[in-house]
Amino acid sequence: MKILFIHPNFPGQFRHIATHLAQQDGNQVVGLGDHDGVARQIGTTPGVVLRGYKMSRKATIGVHHYLRNLEESVLRGQAVLRGCLEIKKLGFYPDLICAHVGWGDALFLREAFPDSKIIGYLEFFYHSRGADTGFDPEFPISLDNRCEVETKNSTQLLTWENCDYGWSPTQWQASLYPEAFHPKIKVIHDGINTKRIMGDRNATYTLPDGRVLSRKDEVLTLVNRNMEPYRGFHVFMRALPEIQKRRPKAVTIIIGSDNEIAYGSKPKNGKTWREALLEEVGSQLDMSRLYFIGQLEYQEYLQVLQVSAAHVYMTYPFILSWSMLESMAAECLLIGSNTPPVAEIIRDGENGLLFDFFDKKELADRVEHALANQAHFEEMRFNARRTIVEKFDLESICIPQQMDFIRLALDK
């Protein structure tokens, strides 16, 4: 079987399934992505032949801002088509193509491979109301913003005509797509490696200043890749002074970078969100108990999760982060925002704790209770991991489901 995976940031969500297929006898697997990103992935997906594409240019300066994303998608789709035609010249004609539909990669695939089966990865369908747009009253949305959001789905709507099936990671994310899509969408998560990610009661983590933390300490953790409001960074930071006041021995570790913005916009004052929030609440914080430790190597990241006494995960109604499920697999006590798709996974009081996204006091209450009564939450930690093992385990659940889905697509 010949399989082509396409993602601008290859391997993206296809890392595990692409590697699994490449390691099976008789399969030929190619991964196609943006040239610079693919170059950094050499060796990370054993058996997958990596190919890169380059966009000819960026979107036209001055193009109507509703159409900027669409023009960039068309340019990316053209670059992918050129890459596909090169692969075709080498004699590779895929039986199956799996492609992310969000950035234009799958727009013109039928022009190169009209007979291939195509599965589109459906991550998020934008809505001007009822999801992330307008969710946070601190960042009001204008009519112009809403109209722009309505046009952001143009790429996905055009691409869907080329897809035989769709694949979405959570029920809520799948539900955002038009009802006409639903009969062809399968909900399968990308998968969590629970053999690698697990709790460790004897784990330690050494802070940059040399202090060694263990499960005996009051460690509050937050993973926020870009420290931005979409993932609740502003609410967390505003709750932190009260948390520190109530728990004078608590140490807070924040994993993430503030070099860029993945979702949303930068503060209007030109600062990063970390700078802006520290300017707002920094004078109320004991900075000797707050550690911004940046991006970590994966094993070090897991060590932080393993020593965590309370782990906060927040998000607008948006894409669910891998880090939330990874923290549960590591037996963290998860304190999550009561927003979809978090509430799809967390049953309050059973495998984690939920709180209102905007309620700083409720967040502080939850964290205080968790830190003060660590022994009380051992069963909840166990239940968190059990949820991941039983529903999201990579090898026993997700890869088999993905393989069944691929066979279904090929048989039709």
C-alpha positions as CSV (number, residue, x, y, z in Angstrom):
1,M,0.0,0.0,0.0
2,K,1.2,3.5,-0.9
3,I,0.2,6.3,1.5
4,L,0.8,10.0,1.3
5,F,0.5,12.2,4.4
6,I,0.4,16.0,3.9
7,H,0.6,18.6,6.6
8,P,2.3,22.0,6.5
9,N,4.0,21.2,9.7
10,F,4.6,17.5,8.9
11,P,4.1,15.2,10.7
12,G,1.7,17.2,12.9
13,Q,-1.2,14.9,13.9
14,F,0.1,12.2,11.6
15,R,3.3,11.3,13.4
16,H,2.2,8.1,15.0
17,I,0.0,6.6,12.2
18,A,2.6,7.5,9.5
19,T,5.3,5.8,11.5
20,H,3.1,2.8,12.2
21,L,2.2,2.3,8.5
22,A,5.9,2.8,7.4
23,Q,7.0,0.0,9.7
24,Q,4.6,-2.5,8.2
25,D,6.0,-4.7,5.4
26,G,4.8,-3.8,1.9
27,N,3.9,-0.2,2.7
28,Q,5.5,2.9,1.1
29,V,4.8,6.0,3.1
30,V,5.7,9.6,2.0
31,G,5.3,12.7,4.2
32,L,4.9,16.0,2.4
33,G,5.2,19.3,4.2
34,D,6.7,22.8,4.2
35,H,10.3,22.5,3.2
36,D,11.9,24.2,6.2
37,G,9.7,22.2,8.7
38,V,10.3,18.9,7.0
39,A,14.1,19.5,7.2
40,R,13.8,19.6,11.0
41,Q,11.9,16.3,11.1
42,I,14.5,14.1,9.6
43,G,14.8,10.9,11.7
44,T,11.6,11.5,13.7
45,T,9.3,9.3,11.6
46,P,11.3,6.1,10.8
47,G,10.6,4.7,7.4
48,V,8.7,7.7,6.1
49,V,10.2,9.3,3.0
50,L,10.1,13.1,3.6
51,R,9.5,15.6,0.8
52,G,9.3,19.3,1.1
53,Y,7.4,22.0,-0.8
54,K,8.1,25.8,-1.0
55,M,5.4,28.4,-1.5
56,S,6.2,30.7,-4.4
57,R,5.3,33.9,-2.5
58,K,3.2,35.2,0.4
59,A,-0.3,36.7,0.1
60,T,-0.5,40.0,-1.9
61,I,0.2,43.1,0.2
62,G,-3.1,45.0,0.4
63,V,-5.4,42.2,-0.5
64,H,-8.8,42.4,1.3
65,H,-8.2,41.0,4.8
66,Y,-11.1,38.6,4.5
67,L,-9.3,37.0,1.6
68,R,-5.7,36.9,2.9
69,N,-6.1,33.4,4.4
70,L,-7.8,32.2,1.2
71,E,-5.0,33.5,-1.0
72,E,-2.4,32.0,1.2
73,S,-4.3,28.7,1.0
74,V,-4.4,28.8,-2.8
75,L,-0.6,29.5,-2.9
76,R,0.0,26.6,-0.5
77,G,-2.3,24.3,-2.5
78,Q,-0.3,25.2,-5.6
79,A,3.0,24.4,-3.9
80,V,1.6,21.1,-2.7
81,L,0.3,20.3,-6.2
82,R,3.8,20.9,-7.6
83,G,5.2,18.6,-4.9
84,C,2.7,15.9,-5.7
85,L,3.5,16.1,-9.4
86,E,7.2,15.6,-8.6
87,I,6.3,12.6,-6.5
88,K,4.2,11.3,-9.4
89,K,7.1,11.6,-11.8
90,L,9.1,9.3,-9.5
91,G,6.5,6.6,-9.8
92,F,4.7,7.1,-6.5
93,Y,0.9,7.1,-6.9
94,P,-0.8,6.8,-3.5
95,D,-3.7,4.5,-2.8
96,L,-4.5,6.8,0.1
97,I,-3.8,10.5,1.0
98,C,-4.3,11.9,4.5
99,A,-4.1,15.7,4.5
100,H,-4.9,18.5,6.9
101,V,-7.6,20.6,5.3
102,G,-7.0,23.8,7.2
103,W,-4.2,25.5,5.3
104,G,-4.9,24.7,1.6
105,D,-2.7,21.6,1.3
106,A,-5.5,19.5,0.0
107,L,-7.1,21.9,-2.4
108,F,-5.8,20.5,-5.7
109,L,-4.9,16.9,-4.9
110,R,-7.3,15.5,-7.4
111,E,-5.3,17.3,-10.2
112,A,-2.3,15.0,-9.4
113,F,-4.0,11.9,-8.1
114,P,-7.6,11.7,-9.3
115,D,-8.1,8.1,-8.2
116,S,-6.6,8.2,-4.7
117,K,-8.8,8.0,-1.7
118,I,-8.5,11.1,0.4
119,I,-9.1,11.5,4.1
120,G,-9.2,15.1,5.4
121,Y,-8.0,15.9,8.9
122,L,-10.7,18.2,10.3
123,E,-9.3,20.1,13.2
124,F,-11.5,23.2,13.6
125,F,-14.4,24.8,11.7
126,Y,-14.8,28.5,12.5
127,H,-18.0,30.1,13.8
128,S,-18.7,33.8,14.3
129,R,-20.7,32.8,17.4
130,G,-20.8,29.9,19.7
131,A,-17.1,28.8,19.8
132,D,-13.9,30.8,20.3
133,T,-15.0,34.0,18.5
134,G,-16.5,36.4,20.9
135,F,-16.1,34.0,23.9
136,D,-13.9,36.3,26.0
137,P,-15.6,39.7,26.7
138,E,-12.2,41.2,27.4
139,F,-11.6,41.1,23.7
140,P,-14.8,42.3,22.0
141,I,-15.4,41.2,18.4
142,S,-16.6,43.7,15.8
143,L,-19.0,43.0,12.9
144,D,-16.0,43.2,10.6
145,N,-14.2,40.5,12.7
146,R,-17.3,38.3,12.5
147,C,-17.5,38.6,8.8
148,E,-13.9,37.8,8.4
149,V,-14.4,34.6,10.5
150,E,-17.3,33.6,8.2
151,T,-14.9,33.6,5.3
152,K,-12.1,31.7,7.1
153,N,-13.8,28.4,6.3
154,S,-13.6,28.9,2.5
155,T,-10.5,26.7,2.2
156,Q,-12.1,23.8,4.1
157,L,-15.4,24.1,2.2
158,L,-13.6,24.0,-1.1
159,T,-11.4,21.1,0.0
160,W,-14.2,19.0,1.4
161,E,-15.4,18.3,-2.2
162,N,-12.2,16.4,-2.8
163,C,-12.4,14.3,0.4
164,D,-13.9,10.8,0.7
165,Y,-13.9,11.0,4.5
166,G,-13.1,13.3,7.3
167,W,-11.2,12.6,10.6
168,S,-11.6,14.8,13.7
169,P,-10.0,14.3,17.1
170,T,-12.9,15.1,19.5
171,Q,-16.7,14.9,19.3
172,W,-17.0,18.6,19.9
173,Q,-14.5,19.6,17.2
174,A,-16.3,17.3,14.8
175,S,-19.7,18.8,15.7
176,L,-18.6,22.2,14.5
177,Y,-18.6,21.1,10.9
178,P,-21.7,21.5,8.7
179,E,-24.3,18.8,9.3
180,A,-23.9,17.6,5.7
181,F,-20.3,16.6,6.6
182,H,-21.2,14.4,9.6
183,P,-22.0,11.1,7.9
184,K,-18.4,11.0,6.5
185,I,-16.6,12.2,9.7
186,K,-15.0,9.7,12.0
187,V,-14.0,10.9,15.5
188,I,-10.6,9.4,16.4
189,H,-8.0,11.0,18.6
190,D,-4.3,11.2,17.4
191,G,-3.4,9.0,20.4
192,I,-1.4,9.3,23.7
193,N,1.6,7.1,24.3
194,T,0.7,5.9,27.8
195,K,3.7,3.5,27.9
196,R,6.0,6.5,27.8
197,I,3.7,8.9,29.7
198,M,2.9,7.7,33.2
199,G,2.9,8.8,36.8
200,D,6.1,8.4,38.9
201,R,5.8,8.9,42.7
202,N,9.6,9.0,42.9
203,A,10.0,11.6,40.2
204,T,12.0,14.8,40.9
205,Y,12.5,18.0,38.9
206,T,15.4,20.4,39.4
207,L,14.5,24.0,39.0
208,P,16.9,26.5,37.3
209,D,18.1,27.7,40.7
210,G,19.0,24.2,41.8
211,R,16.1,23.5,44.0
212,V,14.8,19.9,43.6
213,L,11.1,19.3,43.7
214,S,9.2,16.1,44.3
215,R,5.6,14.8,44.8
216,K,5.9,15.9,48.4
217,D,6.0,19.6,47.4
218,E,3.1,21.9,46.5
219,V,3.8,22.2,42.8
220,L,1.3,24.1,40.7
221,T,1.9,23.6,36.9
222,L,0.6,25.2,33.7
223,V,1.6,24.3,30.2
224,N,0.8,27.2,27.9
225,R,2.8,26.9,24.7
226,N,2.6,30.6,23.8
227,M,1.3,32.2,27.0
228,E,-1.8,33.7,25.4
229,P,-5.5,34.3,26.4
230,Y,-6.8,31.6,24.2
231,R,-5.4,29.1,26.7
232,G,-6.4,31.2,29.7
233,F,-3.0,32.6,30.6
234,H,-4.5,36.0,31.6
235,V,-7.0,34.4,33.9
236,F,-4.4,32.1,35.5
237,M,-2.0,35.0,36.1
238,R,-4.7,37.1,37.7
239,A,-5.6,34.2,40.0
240,L,-2.0,33.5,41.0
241,P,-1.6,36.3,43.6
242,E,-4.5,34.9,45.6
243,I,-3.2,31.3,45.2
244,Q,0.2,32.3,46.5
245,K,-1.4,34.2,49.4
246,R,-3.4,31.1,50.5
247,R,-0.6,28.6,49.9
248,P,2.7,30.3,51.0
249,K,4.8,27.2,50.2
250,A,3.4,26.6,46.7
251,V,5.8,26.7,43.8
252,T,4.4,27.6,40.3
253,I,6.0,26.3,37.1
254,I,4.9,27.6,33.8
255,I,6.1,25.8,30.7
256,G,5.9,27.7,27.4
257,S,7.3,30.5,25.3
258,D,6.3,34.0,24.6
259,N,8.2,34.4,21.4
260,E,5.1,34.3,19.2
261,I,1.3,34.1,19.2
262,A,-0.3,31.0,17.9
263,Y,-3.9,32.0,18.5
264,G,-5.5,35.4,19.0
265,S,-3.6,38.7,19.0
266,K,-0.8,40.4,20.8
267,P,-1.4,42.9,23.6
268,K,-2.1,46.4,22.2
269,N,0.9,47.9,24.1
270,G,3.4,45.8,22.0
271,K,4.5,43.7,24.9
272,T,4.2,39.9,25.1
273,W,1.4,38.5,27.2
274,R,3.8,37.5,29.8
275,E,5.2,41.0,30.0
276,A,1.7,42.5,30.0
277,L,0.4,40.3,32.8
278,L,3.5,40.6,34.9
279,E,3.2,44.4,34.6
280,E,-0.4,44.1,35.8
281,V,0.0,41.6,38.7
282,G,3.7,41.3,39.2
283,S,3.8,43.5,42.2
284,Q,1.4,41.2,44.0
285,L,3.5,38.1,43.3
286,D,6.3,36.4,45.1
287,M,8.6,35.9,42.1
288,S,10.9,33.6,44.0
289,R,8.1,31.0,43.8
290,L,7.2,31.5,40.2
291,Y,9.2,29.9,37.4
292,F,8.9,30.5,33.7
293,I,11.0,27.7,32.4
294,G,10.4,28.0,28.6
295,Q,10.0,25.2,26.2
296,L,11.5,21.9,27.4
297,E,12.8,18.7,26.0
298,Y,10.0,16.1,26.1
299,Q,11.4,14.0,28.9
300,E,12.0,17.0,31.1
301,Y,8.5,18.2,30.4
302,L,7.2,14.8,31.6
303,Q,9.2,15.1,34.8
304,V,7.5,18.4,35.5
305,L,4.1,16.8,35.1
306,Q,5.1,13.9,37.3
307,V,6.0,16.2,40.3
308,S,2.8,18.3,39.8
309,A,0.4,18.5,42.7
310,A,-2.2,20.5,40.7
311,H,-2.1,21.0,37.0
312,V,-4.2,23.8,35.4
313,Y,-5.5,23.5,31.8
314,M,-7.6,26.2,30.3
315,T,-8.9,26.9,26.8
316,Y,-11.5,28.9,24.9
317,P,-14.0,26.7,23.1
318,F,-11.3,25.6,20.7
319,I,-8.9,22.9,19.7
320,L,-8.0,20.5,22.6
321,S,-4.3,20.5,23.4
322,W,-2.3,17.3,23.5
323,S,-0.9,18.5,26.8
324,M,-4.2,18.1,28.7
325,L,-4.4,14.5,27.8
326,E,-0.7,14.0,28.5
327,S,-1.1,15.5,31.9
328,M,-3.9,13.1,32.7
329,A,-1.8,10.1,31.5
330,A,1.0,11.3,33.9
331,E,-1.6,11.1,36.7
332,C,-1.8,14.8,37.2
333,L,-4.7,16.2,39.2
334,L,-6.2,18.2,36.4
335,I,-8.1,21.5,37.1
336,G,-9.7,22.4,33.8
337,S,-11.9,25.1,32.4
338,N,-15.5,24.1,32.0
339,T,-15.3,24.7,28.3
340,P,-15.7,22.4,25.3
341,P,-13.9,20.2,24.5
342,V,-12.4,19.9,28.0
343,A,-15.8,19.0,29.5
344,E,-16.1,16.3,26.9
345,I,-13.2,14.5,28.7
346,I,-13.4,15.7,32.3
347,R,-16.1,14.4,34.6
348,D,-16.0,16.9,37.5
349,G,-15.1,15.3,40.8
350,E,-14.3,11.9,39.1
351,N,-11.2,12.3,36.9
352,G,-10.5,15.9,37.3
353,L,-12.0,19.3,38.5
354,L,-13.8,21.9,36.4
355,F,-14.2,25.6,37.0
356,D,-15.7,28.5,35.1
357,F,-13.1,29.9,32.7
358,F,-13.5,33.5,33.9
359,D,-13.9,32.8,37.6
360,K,-10.5,33.6,39.2
361,K,-11.9,32.9,42.7
362,E,-13.2,29.5,41.7
363,L,-9.8,28.7,40.2
364,A,-8.0,29.8,43.3
365,D,-10.4,27.7,45.5
366,R,-9.9,24.6,43.4
367,V,-6.1,25.0,43.5
368,E,-6.0,25.7,47.2
369,H,-8.1,22.7,48.0
370,A,-5.9,20.5,45.7
371,L,-2.7,21.6,47.2
372,A,-3.9,21.4,50.8
373,N,-5.4,17.9,50.4
374,Q,-3.1,16.0,48.1
375,A,-3.7,12.6,49.5
376,H,-7.5,13.1,49.0
377,F,-7.1,13.2,45.3
378,E,-5.1,10.0,44.7
379,E,-8.1,8.2,43.3
380,M,-8.9,11.1,41.0
381,R,-5.3,11.0,39.6
382,F,-5.7,7.3,39.0
383,N,-9.1,7.9,37.2
384,A,-7.5,10.6,35.0
385,R,-4.9,8.1,33.8
386,R,-7.5,5.4,33.4
387,T,-9.6,7.7,31.2
388,I,-6.6,8.1,28.8
389,V,-5.6,4.4,28.8
390,E,-9.2,3.3,28.1
391,K,-10.1,5.9,25.5
392,F,-7.0,7.6,24.1
393,D,-4.2,5.1,24.3
394,L,-2.1,5.2,21.2
395,E,-1.3,1.5,20.7
396,S,-4.5,-0.2,22.0
397,I,-7.2,2.3,21.0
398,C,-6.2,5.1,18.5
399,I,-3.9,3.3,16.1
400,P,-6.3,0.4,15.7
401,Q,-9.2,2.8,15.1
402,Q,-7.2,4.8,12.6
403,M,-6.2,1.5,10.8
404,D,-9.9,0.4,10.7
405,F,-10.8,3.8,9.3
406,I,-8.1,3.6,6.6
407,R,-9.3,0.2,5.5
408,L,-12.9,1.5,5.4
409,A,-11.8,4.3,3.1
410,L,-9.9,2.1,0.8
411,D,-12.7,-0.5,0.5
412,K,-15.3,2.0,-0.6
